[in-house]
């Protein structure tokens, strides 16, 4: 959907996905191809959403929220794939976003 996926890009995409609401997020986790129904836009990233909890905690006057970087930067799980696998794995998303 964003045309690539760096480590930061993954985090910002995740933040965008969470910001879309519980149903969209749960649907995407269960079936990533469901995101093909989301309207096209310039990009699917929302870095600032990832800081919302930190800012709210600080604004409340409780100091800085501790972050667990072991979780935040944990290695992802699942099957490895390459871009050429995407039409088979995610046919609706591939049809919408991959340039042939």
Buried (B, 14 or more C-beta within 10 A) or exposed (E): BBEEEEEEBBBBBBBBBBBBEEEBBEBBEEEBBBBBEBEEEEEBBBEEBBEEEEEEBEEEEEEEEEEEEEEEEEEEEEEEEEEEEBEEEBEBBBEBBEEE
